[in-house]
């Protein structure tokens, strides 16, 4: 069924292209100029793009592993081991966990490494759309599926091929992660090849767009605050950072690879800092906690970035600093609510707080999902629990950010409606009521004229306005018929 659907999309797109020749530049048209010649079937195009994206990423990571193999002692490890290590690192870039024999499951993976396959799949999605004859936004889903299915098969095959007596990647997780990443990144890239972001967002309902806008604004503030907090903590422990780095003494090539590894873990550190700001904090081992109320940690692995986490038992932050840190999520929610209210100043009094809370809840759920991916076990021993708790972060963030966004959106919208009502009462020209706008003094008053028709009195119209403040005389017309 999927193959027949992909073939139908290609045929219909080609027919639409021929029928619309010469009108591709019309306003609102979502077609791209097609290359000369008949387009390939989407099944073939998707398979080519999936192989190219996977192969490019694998070659890049193989070069990194090869550089480390040359610079470090590699007794007993041949080129076959290098290729297996590169394939395992490629899977780690897709957030695929693995099991170390004798140690347990490893799930604390760098989120920054996902950017490499994500960027490659974005470009692959654009190429599938332009080369596969896709001409409309509603057909982009077929192109994304044509890319995601073979990419998932490649991920599963690499998981099976990279298994060794030392480590075994999770093949089911590789298939699922490869499919989802290719579907999302490839689909967004293909949609962006056909239309600008504004037109893509126009496919959503207005209320959904407002919720997404407010949630994105709150997430942006949380990310900036988390980055500043993580950087400040690392700067405060710079001496410990240098001592750990000097103790490792990896050499020139090792220093470069270690730097790349730490850069890949920066998104994890930012999400951990956000969890710290929200209150639940995070753990680095069973029975440990790092939170504004205090921290209790055991010994930490020799990784320079972990110098920002002081080992041992430490008291809570100073009172003024704790208040400032815990207030940041509320500021993020207020910014998101204000952003949403300014984008839609004509919301009703009861709708603005509800949409504001929905935007905060969306930001909280996204933060919780990221927190779940930012942590993971480091074996079956003491470090089996590392990172924040996803459900705790989601629940707390939804409440804190959602309540702040609801209050801010409600107040900002009420002030906007009050200014609009004050302007009309001052004698400004009356305008038709916008859909969903609250009436400042209740619903419009209805009356009947001598002929039995229903008329409406506009409470926004001043005495000197044309019509004497009276609405339409047509029977059955509501506020939209007012002058």
C-alpha positions in Angstrom: 0.0 0.0 0.0 2.8 2.4 0.8 4.6 1.7 -2.5 1.4 2.3 -4.5 0.8 5.5 -2.6 4.3 6.7 -3.3 3.8 5.9 -7.0 0.5 7.7 -7.1 2.0 10.8 -5.5 4.8 10.9 -8.1 2.4 10.5 -11.0 0.0 13.1 -9.8 2.8 15.5 -9.0 4.2 15.1 -12.5 0.8 15.7 -14.1 0.2 18.8 -11.9 3.6 20.1 -13.0 2.8 19.7 -16.7 -0.7 21.2 -16.2 0.7 24.2 -14.3 3.6 25.0 -16.6 4.2 28.7 -16.7 2.2 29.5 -13.5 4.7 28.3 -11.0 5.5 31.8 -9.8 1.9 32.7 -8.9 1.3 33.9 -5.4 0.6 31.1 -2.9 1.8 28.4 -5.2 3.8 25.7 -3.2 5.6 24.2 -6.2 9.3 24.2 -6.9 10.9 24.3 -10.3 11.4 20.7 -11.4 14.6 19.4 -13.0 14.4 18.5 -16.6 13.3 14.9 -17.4 10.9 12.6 -15.7 11.4 12.4 -11.9 12.4 9.1 -10.2 9.9 7.2 -8.2 9.9 8.2 -4.6 10.9 4.7 -3.5 14.1 4.9 -5.5 14.8 8.5 -4.6 14.2 7.8 -0.9 16.5 4.8 -0.9 19.3 6.7 -2.6 19.0 9.7 -0.2 18.9 7.4 2.8 22.1 5.6 1.7 23.9 8.9 1.0 22.9 10.4 4.3 23.9 7.3 6.3 27.2 6.9 4.3 28.3 10.5 4.7 27.8 10.4 8.4 29.5 7.1 8.7 32.6 8.3 6.7 32.9 11.4 8.9 32.8 9.5 12.1 35.2 6.8 10.7 37.8 9.5 10.1 37.5 10.6 13.7 37.9 7.1 15.1 40.8 6.4 12.7 42.6 9.5 14.0 42.2 8.3 17.6 43.3 4.8 16.6 46.5 6.2 15.0 47.3 8.5 17.9 46.5 6.1 20.8 47.9 2.6 21.5 45.9 0.0 19.6 47.4 -3.3 20.3 45.1 -6.1 19.2 42.6 -3.7 17.4 42.7 -3.8 13.6 40.8 -1.9 11.0 37.8 -4.2 11.5 37.6 -2.9 15.1 37.9 0.7 13.8 34.9 0.2 11.5 32.9 -1.4 14.3 33.7 1.5 16.6 32.7 4.0 13.9 29.4 2.2 13.4 28.8 2.2 17.1 29.5 5.9 17.3 27.1 6.5 14.4 24.4 4.7 16.4 25.3 6.8 19.5 24.7 9.9 17.3 21.1 8.6 16.8 20.8 8.1 20.6 20.9 4.3 20.4 22.1 2.7 23.7 24.3 -0.3 24.0 25.3 -3.0 26.5 28.9 -3.4 27.7 29.4 -7.0 28.5 30.4 -7.3 32.2 29.4 -3.6 32.9 25.8 -3.2 32.0 23.7 -0.8 29.8 25.1 2.6 28.7 22.4 5.2 28.1 24.1 8.5 29.0 24.7 9.6 25.4 25.6 13.1 24.0 22.6 14.9 22.5 24.9 17.2 20.5 25.9 14.4 18.2 22.4 14.1 16.9 23.0 17.3 15.0 25.2 15.5 12.4 22.6 13.0 11.2 19.8 15.5 11.6 21.5 18.0 9.3 22.3 15.2 6.7 18.7 14.0 6.8 17.4 17.6 6.4 19.4 17.9 3.2 18.3 14.4 2.1 14.6 15.4 2.6 15.0 18.4 0.4 16.7 16.4 -2.3 13.9 13.7 -2.2 11.3 16.4 -2.7 13.1 18.2 -5.5 14.2 15.0 -7.4 11.1 12.9 -6.7 8.5 15.1 -8.3 6.8 16.2 -5.1 4.9 19.4 -5.8 2.5 20.0 -2.9 2.9 20.2 0.9 0.3 17.5 1.5 2.5 15.0 -0.3 5.7 15.7 1.8 4.6 12.9 4.1 5.1 10.3 1.4 8.6 11.7 0.7 9.5 11.5 4.4 8.3 7.9 4.6 10.2 7.0 1.4 13.4 8.3 3.2 12.6 7.0 6.7 11.9 3.4 5.9 15.2 2.6 4.1 17.1 4.7 6.7 15.6 2.6 9.5 16.7 -0.6 7.7 20.3 0.8 7.4 20.3 1.7 11.1 19.2 -1.8 12.1 21.8 -3.4 9.8 24.6 -1.3 11.3 23.4 -2.3 14.8 23.7 -5.9 13.9 27.0 -5.5 12.1 28.7 -3.5 14.9 28.0 -6.0 17.6 31.1 -7.5 19.2 32.2 -9.4 22.2 32.7 -6.1 24.1 29.5 -4.2 23.2 26.1 -4.9 21.7 23.9 -2.0 20.4 20.1 -2.3 20.7 18.9 -3.3 17.2 15.2 -2.4 17.9 16.1 1.0 19.3 18.3 1.6 16.3 15.4 0.9 13.9 13.0 3.1 15.8 15.4 6.0 16.4 16.6 5.9 12.8 13.0 5.9 11.5 11.8 8.8 13.7 14.8 11.0 13.1 14.6 10.5 9.4 10.9 11.1 9.4 11.0 14.3 11.4 14.3 15.9 10.0 13.6 14.7 6.4 10.0 15.8 6.5 10.8 19.3 7.8 13.6 19.6 5.2 11.2 18.6 2.4 8.5 20.9 3.6 10.9 23.8 3.8 12.0 23.1 0.2 8.4 23.7 -1.0 7.4 26.7 1.1 8.6 29.2 3.7 8.1 28.7 7.4 5.2 31.2 7.5 3.2 29.2 4.9 4.0 25.9 6.7 2.8 27.3 10.0 -0.4 28.5 8.2 -1.5 24.9 7.9 -2.1 24.9 11.6 -5.1 26.4 13.3 -4.7 29.8 14.8 -4.9 28.6 18.4 -2.3 25.9 17.8 0.0 28.5 16.3 -0.4 30.7 19.4 0.3 27.8 21.8 3.4 26.8 19.8 4.6 30.4 19.7 4.2 30.8 23.5 5.8 27.4 24.2 8.8 28.2 21.9 9.4 31.5 23.6 9.4 29.9 27.1 11.7 27.2 25.9 14.1 29.8 24.4 14.3 31.6 27.8 14.9 28.3 29.6 17.6 27.3 27.2 19.5 30.6 27.5 19.2 30.6 31.3 20.3 27.0 31.5 23.3 27.7 29.3 24.3 30.7 31.5 23.9 28.7 34.7 25.9 25.7 33.4 28.7 28.0 32.1 28.8 29.9 35.4 29.1 26.6 37.4 31.9 25.4 35.2 33.7 28.8 35.5 33.4 28.6 39.3 35.2 25.2 39.3 37.8 26.0 36.6 40.6 24.9 38.8 39.1 21.4 39.2 38.5 21.3 35.5 42.1 22.0 34.7 43.4 19.4 37.2 41.2 16.6 35.7 42.2 17.6 32.1 45.9 17.5 33.2 45.6 14.2 34.9 44.2 12.6 31.7 47.1 13.9 29.5 45.5 12.6 26.3 48.0 14.3 23.9 47.3 16.6 21.0 44.9 14.3 19.1 43.4 13.1 22.3 42.8 16.7 23.4 40.9 17.4 20.2 38.8 14.3 20.5 38.1 15.0 24.2 37.1 18.6 23.3 34.7 17.3 20.7 33.2 14.9 23.2 32.6 17.7 25.7 31.0 19.9 23.0 28.7 17.0 22.2 27.6 16.9 25.8 26.8 20.6 26.1 23.0 20.1 25.3 22.9 17.5 28.1 24.5 20.0 30.5 22.0 22.7 29.6 19.1 20.4 30.2 20.5 19.4 33.5 20.8 23.0 34.5 17.2 23.6 33.5 16.2 20.7 35.8 18.2 22.3 38.5 16.3 25.6 38.0 13.0 24.0 38.1 13.6 22.4 41.5 13.8 18.6 41.1 17.4 18.8 40.1 19.2 15.6 38.9 21.2 12.7 40.2 24.6 11.3 39.4 24.3 7.8 40.9 21.8 6.1 43.1 21.0 8.0 46.3 22.5 11.3 45.0 20.9 14.6 44.2 22.0 18.1 42.9 19.3 20.7 43.6 19.0 24.3 44.8 18.2 23.0 48.3 21.6 21.2 48.5 23.6 18.4 46.9 25.0 15.1 47.9 27.4 13.3 45.4 29.9 10.5 45.5 33.0 10.1 43.5 32.7 11.2 39.8 34.3 9.8 36.7 37.4 11.5 35.3 35.6 13.7 32.7 36.6 17.4 32.7 33.0 18.7 32.4 32.0 16.9 35.5 34.2 19.3 37.5 31.2 21.6 37.6 29.6 19.1 40.0 31.3 19.4 43.4 31.7 15.9 44.9 30.6 15.4 48.5 27.8 17.0 50.6 27.1 20.7 50.1 24.6 22.9 51.7 22.0 24.9 49.8 22.8 28.0 47.7 22.6 31.4 49.4 19.0 32.5 49.9 19.2 35.3 47.4 20.7 33.1 44.7 18.2 30.3 45.3 15.3 32.7 44.8 16.9 34.1 41.7 17.5 30.6 40.2 14.0 29.3 41.1 12.4 32.4 39.6 13.8 31.8 36.2 11.1 29.3 35.1 8.4 31.8 36.0 10.1 34.5 34.0 10.3 32.1 31.0 6.5 31.4 31.3 5.8 35.1 31.6 7.8 35.8 28.4 5.9 33.0 26.5 2.6 34.3 27.7 3.4 37.9 26.7 4.6 36.8 23.3 1.4 34.8 22.7 -0.8 37.7 23.9 1.0 40.3 21.7 0.6 38.0 18.6 -3.2 37.7 19.2 -4.5 40.8 21.1 -8.2 40.0 20.3 -8.6 36.9 22.5 -11.5 36.6 24.8 -10.9 37.2 28.5 -11.3 33.5 29.3 -9.4 32.1 26.3 -6.1 34.0 26.9 -5.3 32.3 30.2 -6.2 28.9 28.9 -4.0 29.2 25.8 -1.2 30.6 28.0 -1.4 27.6 30.3 -1.4 25.3 27.3 1.7 27.0 25.9 3.4 26.5 29.3 2.3 22.9 29.5 3.7 22.3 26.0 7.0 23.8 27.0 7.0 21.6 30.2 6.3 18.4 28.2 9.1 19.2 25.7 11.5 19.9 28.6 10.5 16.6 30.3 11.1 14.6 27.1 14.5 16.3 26.7 15.4 15.6 30.3 14.6 11.9 29.8 16.9 11.8 26.8 19.6 13.8 28.5 20.3 11.2 31.2 20.7 7.4 31.3 22.6 4.7 33.1 26.3 4.2 33.1 26.3 0.5 33.9 24.4 -1.6 36.4 26.2 -0.4 39.5 26.2 2.8 41.5 25.8 4.9 38.3 22.7 3.1 37.1 20.7 6.4 37.7 22.3 9.4 36.1 20.5 12.6 35.0 17.1 14.2 35.8 13.8 12.4 36.0 11.8 13.1 32.9 8.3 12.9 34.5 9.2 15.0 37.4 10.7 17.7 35.2 7.6 17.6 32.9 5.2 17.9 35.8 7.0 20.7 37.6 7.8 22.7 34.4 4.2 22.4 33.2 2.9 23.9 36.4 5.5 26.6 36.9 5.8 27.8 33.3 2.1 27.2 32.6 0.8 29.2 35.6 3.1 32.1 34.8 2.2 32.1 31.1 -1.5 32.0 31.9 -1.4 34.9 34.3 0.8 37.0 32.0 -1.3 36.2 28.9 -4.6 37.0 30.8 -3.3 40.3 32.1 -1.8 41.4 28.8 -4.9 40.5 26.9 -7.1 42.3 29.4 -5.0 45.5 29.1 -5.2 45.3 25.3 -9.0 44.9 25.4 -9.3 47.8 27.9 -7.2 50.1 25.7 -9.3 49.2 22.7 -12.5 49.9 24.6 -11.2 53.2 25.9 -10.2 54.3 22.4 -13.7 53.6 21.1 -15.3 55.4 24.1 -13.1 58.4 23.3 -14.8 58.8 19.9 -12.5 57.0 17.6 -14.2 55.5 14.5 -16.0 52.3 15.3 -14.8 49.1 13.8 -16.5 45.7 13.3 -15.9 43.4 16.3 -13.2 40.8 15.6 -14.1 37.1 16.0 -13.5 35.9 19.5 -13.3 39.5 21.0 -14.9 40.1 24.3 -17.5 42.8 24.6 -16.5 45.3 27.3 -19.9 45.6 28.9 -21.5 42.2 28.1 -23.1 40.9 24.8 -24.7 43.3 22.3 -28.2 44.5 23.3 -31.0 43.3 21.0 -34.2 45.2 20.1 -36.9 45.1 17.5 -37.9 47.9 15.0 -41.4 48.7 13.7 -41.1 46.0 11.1 -40.2 43.2 13.5 -36.6 43.0 12.5 -33.9 42.3 15.2 -31.3 45.1 15.6 -28.2 45.2 17.8 -26.9 48.1 19.8 -23.1 48.3 19.7 -21.7 49.2 23.2 -18.4 50.3 21.6 -20.0 53.0 19.4 -20.1 56.5 20.8 -23.1 58.8 20.7 -21.6 60.8 17.8 -21.0 57.8 15.6 -23.0 57.2 12.4 -26.1 55.2 13.1 -26.4 56.4 16.7 -24.7 53.3 18.1 -27.3 51.0 16.4 -26.3 47.8 14.7 -27.6 46.2 11.6 -31.3 46.1 11.0 -31.1 42.8 9.2 -32.8 40.0 11.2 -30.6 37.4 12.8 -27.3 39.3 12.3 -24.8 39.1 15.2 -22.0 41.4 16.3 -20.1 40.9 13.0 -22.8 43.0 11.3 -22.2 46.0 13.4 -21.0 49.2 11.7 
